[in-house]
Amino acid sequence: MNASLVIVGAGPRGTGVLERLAANLPELYGDRPLDIHLVDPHPPGGGRIWRHDQSPLLWMNSMAEDVTMFTDETVEQTGPVRPGPTLAEWTGADGQAFLSRQQQGAYLRWVYERSVAALPPAVTVHEHRGTAVRVSGSRDGRQQVWLAGRPAPLLADLVVLALGHLDAELPPEQAELAAFAARHGLTHLPPAFTADSDLSVLGPGEPVLVRGFGLAFIDLMVLLTEGRGGTYTTGTDGRLAYRPSGREPVLHVGSRRGVPYHAKIGYPPSGERPPLPRFFGPAQVDELLARPDRDGLDFRRDIWPLIDKELGFAHYHRLFSAHADRTRMAWSDFEEKYAAADPGSAALQALVGAAVPDPADRLDLPALDHPLAGLRYPDAEALQEGLRGYIEADLARRHDPAHSPDLAVFLALLSVYGQLIRLGDRGPWWHGFFSYLASGPPGPRLRQLLALSRAGVVRFLGADTTVTADERRGLFRAESPSVPGESVTARALVEARLPEPTVAHTRDALLRSLYAEGAAATPAGLLAVDPADGRILDRAGRPHPRRFALGPHTDARSGGAFSRPRTNAPAFRQNDATARVLLAFLRDRAAPAPTHGTAPTPEDTHAADH
């Protein structure tokens, strides 16, 4: 039998692995026969999230020029660079445009087809439009990948899980609210990819409580407004105004922070970039991993101070280099004293106070993470006005190069994420903080949010929003300390977020079975893998020689399966390292490469099983 590799998940991560296989195969595997099986119920390339079958109103939250599936010389990898176009270059769109997810799906499909075409003639790709439900087989033998509704398994020398975002069982608090809804005939929409939710149950004019103020909320907002026939116009004052169709519900939205994610930065980088990493790089990670108590590392105590210092360094480097008139010290003096000071110390605060006179130019991470902390509004209308002012100020700042230290912090966040992968899962807070600062919506979406707020279609609830079951009235009740003594009741509740990627509570049968049979999970519930190559670990810490996993369900998750060009993207580094390990394993167990005979024709190199 030919050597065989099964990749479960043919979305952007599986496609990225395939691209790296094609790039590395000539060097590591030669002309030997190989069967590659791709398993996914959705079309390859876009997968579930980027499939064509979704509303064209849904956008990416990255500019077209900031999206690529191809490596470049900045990527720290052993395999060869295979250049390719960004999304902007491939579509011919304005680089600063925010394209639809359908357009990104078409790009991903093209990347997939290009990667298949780049494989040698002896490699056959088989597409299986189905769902993998179990992997069996000994550590030393071929694996069996079982597909739903198929009596015989796929046989594989190696298996790679590139599963992407998965559905999960409800956590206890949400399960109680769902049960309450069932008892009282209410609507409870659980965490989900918004395009998959049945929003028809939310009626015109109906008050709807929404928990979550990130990208899932933005999608919900779009589908329930423009998606129901509403339109926007621009007034003579330049402000956007919303004209309702009359079919919209009224969305009452709250979250822990009580504000939307920060808008995407709306100006290009210029001038000198901060020299990163500086205080949180490979050397510091090596030191953390070498500690005798490495398994007891505490994120807040041991890791966050280094990240804090790294983000601050990037911020002040940019401030001093691009806006020196707003500083009162030579950069060389500041840098020396900054390097010597402990994060959060009185000495560091005194240094920043002396060197940066305007508090608005100082980096205050706790204030960024809790923008409404301690603020109290006399009534709900005052909160609406206050939040609109906050969003308007955020939009103005994120589009003004005078605040370019914000862009430097963004670049530092990317650098930090790339280093954290080696340390494994450090809890959900960091990922949420990163997304809040670095992965927010396009500016136009927040302008639409302001218009919807002025039209009364969206109402803000405030920070630390809680939702409880009012058993006496048979309604959901939302409250926030931002407006003491006030509450909002409704018959509908939407959990506007993606499900938590927990192995123990996932609805994915394949991951559940792996966990039940001994795969390790982190305290936060992510699948534990070897950060070097993605091998799945068992509960004794042993890497499985034939099973690999990449993506958001693992503790080596990166910021995304595709990334900005020229940022040494972690996903690209992981894909290359894993692809090379896969090919070396297969090569060492395969028959010698053929030296004569007839090679398969190009028509034989791609097969489909639907």
N, C-alpha and C positions, 0 to 999 in steps of 0.2 A: 504494500500500500504506500501511496505517496505520503510524505510528511504533511501534517494537517494542523492548521491554526484556526481556532474559532474566536471571533471577536463579537461579543454580545453588546449591542449598541452601535448603531451605524450613523449616529448624529455627528456633530462637529468633533467630539473627542475620538470616536472610532475612526472618523475620516482622517483626523490628524495623525493617528497611529499608522493608518494605511499609507499616508504620504511619506512618513519616515521609513516605513518598510520598503517602499519603492526606492527611496533615496539610498538606503544602506544595503539593499539586497545585492547589487553587483559586487561589492567588496566582500561581504560576509557570507554569501550563500551561493553566488555564481549561477550556473544554469541548471541547478538541480530542480526536479519537480516539486511543487508545493501547492496544496489546496488551501485557500483562505475562505472561510465561511463567515459571512456577516449576518447576524441575527437581529432583526428589529421589526416590530409591527408597522413602523412608519418608513417612508422612502429614505434611502441612504443619502447622506449629505446633510440635509436639514434636520432629520430626525423629528422628534415630537415637538420641540419648542419652536423650530424654524420651518416647520412644514408649510407648504403652500396653502393648505386648507385652513386658513384663518383670516380674520378680517384684515383688509388692506389698510385700515385705519391704525393698526398697531405698529409702532415704530421700534427701531433699535434705540438704545439709550447711549449710543456712541456715534460720533461723526464718522462718515464714510471713510475718511482718510486714516482713521484710527483703528481700522479693522483689517486684519490680515490673517491668513491661514498658512503663511509661508515664513520660513526661517530666514535670517539674514546674519551678517557677520558679528552682530552683537550677541547672538545666542551662544551661550557656553555649552557646546555640544561636541561630541567626537565625530559624528557623522557629517556628511557633506551638506553645504548650504545649497538649496534648490530654490532660487528666487522665484517669486510670483507676484502678481498684481494685488494691491489692496482692493477692498470693496469699491472704493472711489475709482480707481484706475480701471477695474473690470467693467463697471457700469458706465463709466464716462460721466459720472455725476460730480457736482460741486463737492469738493473734499470736506466742506464743513456742513454738508447737508445731513439730516437724520433720515435715513432710508427706512422703508418698511421691512418688517420681518419677512414678508414674502420675497422681497428683493435679496435679502441676506440668504434666504433659503435657496434661491436660484444660484447665488454665488457658491454656496456650500455644495450644491449638487454638481456644479462645474468642477470644483476642486476634487470632489470624489471621482468624477469621470476621468479627469486628468491624471489622478493618482493611479487608477486602474490601468489606464493606457500606458503609464510609465513602467508597469511591471514587465519583467521578461516573459517571453512566450511560454516558458515552462510553468508559469504560475497561473492557476485558474481561480477566479473569484466566483463564489457561489452566494447569491443573495437569498435569504430565507425571511419572508415576511411573516414572522411569527414571534412568539414570546418564549424565551428560555425559562424553564421552571426549576431546573435542578442540574447540578454537576456532580457526577459520581466518578469513582476510579481511585486507585491507590496512588500514593505519592510517587511511586516508581514506574507507573504504567500509564498507558493511554487513558485519557479522560473521556467520559461520556456526557455529552451535553443534551439534555432532554428538552424537547420543545412541546408546548401545549398542543394536544390533538395529533401528535405524531408518534406512532408506536415504537419506532426505532430511533436511537439517539444518533447525534452526530459524533463521530470519533475524532478526537483531537489529541495531538501531542502536547499542545499548550492552549490555554484558555485565557482570554483577556476580557475583563468586565469593564466596559465603558458606558455605564448605564445612564448617566445624566441625572436629571431630577426625577424623583420617584414619589408616588403617593405613600401616605403613612396613616397608621391608625391615629385616632384623635387622642391627645393627652387627656388626663382625667378631667381637668376643668372644662375643656371644650366638650368632652363626651357628656358631662353633666348638663351643659347648656343644650346640646343636641337632643338629649333625652327630654329635657324640659320643653323644647320646641315640639317634639313629637307628641307629648301629652296634651299640649294646648293648641295644636294646629298652627304653629308658627313656622317661620322659615329660618333655617340655619344653614348657611353655605360654608363648608369647612375650608381649610387652607388647600389651595389648588392652583395650578396654572390657569390664569383667569380665562384664557380662550377656551378652556375645557369646561367651564362652569355653565350651568343652565341659568342664565340671568333672566329668563322669561318669567320666573316666579316673582320678580320684583316689579310691582305694578306702578303705573303712572301716579305721581303725587304722593306715593307711599313713603313715610319716613323709614329710612334704613340705617341702622347702626353699622359702622365699618371700623374694624380694629386693624390697624396697619396703615402706615403712611409712606410706604416705599413704592417700588415700581409696580407691584401687584395692584396697589390702589390706583396708580395712574392708568393702568390698563382698564380697570373697572370703570373709572371716571370716563374714559374715552368711549367705551362700549355702551354706557348708559346715557350718553349725551349725544355726541355726533353719531354714534351707532344707532340712535333712535330718531335721527332726523334733525337734531339741533344744528344751528349754524353760528359762525362767528363773523363779525364785521369789525372793521377798524374805524374808530371815530375820528373827527377832525383833531382831537387832542392826542391822537396816536394810541389811545388805549383800546384794548380789545373788548368787545361787548358780545355777550351770548344771547342768541334768540332761541328760546326754548321751542320745542315741537309740541309740548304738552304731554309727551309720553315718558318724561323722565321721572324717576323717584327723587326724593330729597336725601342726599347722602350726608349723614352726620359722622364725621371721621375724627378719630383720635388714636393715640399711640402712647408709647412710653415717653418719647420726646415731645409729642404733640405738634410737630412740625414736619413738613415733607423733607425728603433727602435734599441735600444741597444741589443746586443746578449744576449741570456740566459747565466747565469753564469755557467761555465763548471767545477766546483769543488765542492765537498761536504762540508757541514758545519762542523766545528770542534771547539773544545774548548768552552769557555764560551760564551753564547749568551747574547745579551744586555737585561737587565731586562725591558721588555716592557709590557704595556705602562707606560710611565713616565711623560711626559708633555702633552700628549693628550690621556687621558683615560676616564673612566666613570665619575670621579669626575669633570673633566673639561667640559665634555659634559653636565652633570647635571647643572653646573653653566650657561652654554650658554642657555639651555632650560628654566632655571628659570628666565631669564632676562625679564623685562616687554616688551622690544622691540624685542622679539625673532623672530617675523615675519619679522623684518627688519634687521636680521643678514646679514652682508656683508662678503662674503667668504674671500676676500683679507684682509679686515680690522680686522675681529673678529676671523676667524678660521685659516687662513693660518699661522699667526705668531706662533700658537701653533704647527701646523704640522711641520713648519720649525724647530722649536726647538726640536721636537721629532726625526726627521730624523737626525739632527745634533748630538743629544745625542747618537743615535745608532752608527753613524759613528765613533765618537770619543771614545766611550766606547770600540769598537772593536780595534781601532788603539792603544789605551793605553794598552789594555789587551793582544793583540797578537803581536804588533809591537812596544813595548815600546822603543826600540833603536831609533825610529824615532820621539820621543817626548822629551821635555825638562822640564817636570814638573811632580810632583807626581799626580796620578789620583785623589786622594782625594781632593787636592787643586784645580785642574782643575774643577772637578765636582761641588764643592761648588760655585766657581766663575761663572761657566757656568749656574747653576741654578738661580743665582741672576741677570744675565745679560738679557736685553731685546733682542729679536730676531732682528738681523740686526743692532744692535746698535754699536757705535764706541767702547764701552767697550768690547763687545763680539768679535769684529774683532781684537782688541788689544790682548785679551786673547788668541785667536787662533793663532795669529801671534807669540806670545811669546812662546807658548807651542808646536807648530808644525812648525818647521823651513822650511820644504819643502812645497812650495805652492801646489805641486801635491798631498800632503797628506791632504789638506784642502777640506772640502765640499763646493762647490760653485754651488748652485742649479740654479741660473739664467744662469750661463755659461753652465750647463748641458742642460737646456731647450732651449737655443739658441746657439748651438755650432758654427754656422757660422756668428754670429752677428758681423757686422763691417768688415768682411773679404771681400776683393775684389780681383778677379783674372783677369789677363790681357787678357785672352782669354779662350775659351771653353776647349781647351786641358789642360791648366793649372788647370782648375777646375776638370777635370777628374782625373788628377794626385793627386791633393790635396784631393779629396774625397776618392780615393783608399787608400791613406796614413791614413786618418781618420778611415776608416773601419778596416784596418789592425791593427791600434793601439787599437781600441775598442776590436777586437777579442783577441789580446794578453792580454789586461788587464782583460777581463772577464773570461779568463782561467788561470789566475795567482793568486794563493792564497796570494801572497804578497800584493794584493789589496783587501783583504778580508773585509775591511770596506764597500765595495760595496755590499757584501752579507748582511751585517748588515742593510744597508739602505733598501735593498729589504725586509727584515723581518719587518722593521719598516713601510714600505709602506703597507704591508698586515695588520699590526696592525691598522694603521690609517684608512684604508678602512673599517675595522670592526667597528670602532667607528663612522665614518661618516654616516653610515646607519641611526642612530638615529636622525640625523639632517636633513634628507631628501635631496632633490635635491639642489645642490649648483652650478649648471651650468656645462657646458661641459668641461671646461678647466681641472679640476682635473682628470676626467676620462681619458682624453687624455694624461696628464702628467704621470699618473700611468701606463698606457699601454706602453708608450714610454720607461720608465725606467724598468718596472717589467714584461712586457708581450711581449717581443720582440721575434724574430725568433731564432731557433737553430743556433749555430755557423756554422754548415756545410752549412746552407742556405746562410750565408753571404760570406763564401768562394766561393760558386757558383756565387754569385753576383759579386765578384771580378773577377772571371774568365770570366763572361759574359761581364764585363766592358772592360777587356783587349782584348776580341774578338770583341768589337765594337757592340755587340748586345744590350747592355744597355748603355745609355748615361745620365749623370747627368745634371740637369738643374740649381740646386742651391736652396737657401733659398728664402722664400716669393715669390714663383713662382706664376705668374698671367697668366691666359689664356683669351684671348680676341678674338672677331670675327673680322677678317679682311674682311670686306664687299667688298672691292675693288677686292681682289684676290680670295675671296670665300674660305678662309682657316682659320683654327685655328692658333693662334699665341701665343707662350709661351715666357715669359721673366722673368728674375730674376736679382735683384740688385747685386747678387754675381758675375755676369759677365756684367758690364755696357755696354750698347750699342749693345748687341747681342741678337738675338731672333731665335726661331726655329718655322717653320710652318709645318703643317701636315693636312691631310684630316680626321684624326681619333683622337678622344679624349676619354680616359677611365678615369672615376672617380673611382679610386681604393680605395674604402672605403665602409663600411656598411652604409645603410641609417640611418639617424638620427631617434631615437625612439620617434617621436613626435605624441602625441595622435590626435592633430587637423589635421595633414596632413598624417596620416598613410593610407595605402591602405587596411588595415584590417577592414572589414565591422563591425565586432563585437566591436572593440575599438571605431570606428567612431560613432556607434550608442550609446554606453555608454556615450561618450563625449557630443553628441547632446542632450541626455536626462538628463544631469546635473552632470555627474562625473567631478570632479575637475582635472585640470592640473596645473603643476607648470609653472613658467615663461619660463623655458626651454622646456616645452611641454611634460613632463613626467606625467604619470598617478599618481595622488596623493593617497597615501595609508597610513594607520596607521602603523608606523614602528614596533609596538609591535607584530602585528599578520597579517598584510597585508590586512586588510579590506579596501575596496575602499571608498574614501571620496567623499562627494558631495561638491558643491561650498559653502555651509554653514559650511563646516568642519565636518559634521556628518559622522561617519563610517556606511557603509551599514551592517546590521546584517547578510546578507546572501551571500554577494559577496566579494571575495578576489582576490588579484592579487600578483604575485611574478615574478621577472625577470627584464630584461633590459629595459622594457617599463615603469617601475615604478620608483618613486623617492626613493625607498628603495633598488635599485639594488645593488647587491654585485659584487665582482670581477669575479664570475663565478658560474655555477651550481654544479661543482665539484671542488675539491681543493687539496692542499697538505695535506698529513696526518699530524696530530699533530700540526695544526696551528689555532685551534678554528675557523674554516672557517665560515664566516657570513652566507653563503647560508644554511649550515647545521643547524645553530641556528634558522634561519628563518623557515626552513622547519619543524623543531620540534615544534616550538611555534605555527605555523599555524595548523599543524596536531592535536595538543592537543586541540586547540580551536574548530576546526571542530568536533572532536569526542565528546567533552563535550556538544556542542550544539545539536548534533544528539542524544546523550544519553538522554538528558533532555526532548526531544520531542518524543522519541521512546517508543514503548510498552515495558513492563518489559521483561527481558531476559528469554527465555524459560527454564523451569526446567524439562521438560519431552518431549517425542515425538521423532520423527525420524529426525535427522539432514540431510541436503542435502549431497549427495555424492560428492566426490572430483570432479567428472566430471561436476557437476553443477556449480562449482565456477568460471568458466571462459567461457565467451561467446564472440562471435565476430559478428560484423555487418559491412560488407564490402560493 
